[in-house]
Amino acid sequence: MIILGCGSIGQALATRYRQRGESVLGVVRSAETAAAVAAAGAQALQLDLERDDLAALAPAGKSVFHLAPPPSAGDEDPLTAHLIDAFARHGHPRRLVYIGTTGVYGDCDGAWVDEDWPPRPRAPRSLRRWDAEQRLRQWSRASGAELVILRVAGIYACDRLPLARIRSAQPVVKADEAPWSNRIHAEDFVEICIAAMERAPTGAVYNVCDGHPSTMTDYFCQVADAAGLPRPPQIPLAAAEDRLSAGMLSYLKESRRLSNRRLLEELGVRLRYPDLAQGLAPCFGRDAD
């Protein structure tokens, strides 16, 4: 098993596979992350996946999770291009599960979106992910290697909540003007990754979300309520340009509600945290309803 971009999600995956007695190679860029991978019981390999020679991966016939993010600029993903070139030189994996983004759908004006919705990415971060998807599809067709694509919504967990933002009273857009957004709990995401590797048909694409979208404002308010903090102040959308970060503004330009029906039916996944309230409760010492 090879996990490319073995951050917190990759380390949780590594732990699960090591508990089953499987060998895992976690590929990272920094020495600090390599130490965390080793602490999870996996072998750590420190590489720059965009620039280094990748012969050490020895990918032939292996199962690969591709969680490595693309570069932070441009409309293409040269990291994935370099990876595919390495496969051609050093051997193709048996199966690759690519961790992408639901951002490839672009703005859907709040519509319910399943995997058949035509991708129309607009934000550069989404264009890079769409480029990676297309490169990997072409590689899979040419090589015969199996490919599964997971389009992942916003990931949250007890240690991945916007508490600092809420404590600093940064504003959010008024509830009735806020766009729809979608989430998945990190623990459920790990289970979905395993199910995709083991059970998904090759070529499959899945929306990874809990199926209970809410607005971004509702998300911040629910986190604040669960943490016992004051809710963030709300401002009109027209005022957001001068008050919110560029990153937040880019998310506010897109609205969609994601269906996870295919994920649940085809992979037989049962979510531990099927909505935000149940996912937040354990973070603050409460039982989920």
C-alpha angles and dihedrals in degrees: 000000000000122000113194112202095019100195125140095311092043091050091051088051091048091052092052094049093045089053086058091052097253123139115242132194113200115198117205140158103226133059090227092058091043088059090052091051090051090049088056088059097255132119110257124216119187111212142145098232092197098053115011127090105263101202089115090068090072088196100174111130094351131130110245134195110200107204097144110125121229121248116288096247139048134038097268136064109233090173092065090043090054091047093053090049089053090052090054090053102038105028136286123266119244092233135000126198110200119205106214135156139264085227088089088080091063121198111347096175092243095305123148107259129201129179092275092063108113112251114242105170117186107165113083092236089057094044089057091052092047089051089053092050092052094046091050093049090053090047092050092050093048098043102034090232117144119253133191122181123207115195102202129204124209111314120221135177138157090278094041103062127122094242096136090052092049093047090052090054095235109175130249130203117272111275095243092053099042120112124239117264136180138218147189128198113242093235092053090046091057091051090049091052090054092047091050092051093048106034114015118109114243113269093027122144123200135187106228107210139110093252093238106099122186135173120280088244091055089051093055092044093050091050091049092049093048091049094046092243130135113269114254118261115261125228133185116268088241089064095048095089091069098036108041134063122260090248093053091046091055090056091049090059092067130063128179141141113221126217118215096184094115091051093052097042102040099037098032091228117170111200118226090202108033094172139022096256092057091046094051099045098077091049090068102037098268132120118245113249 
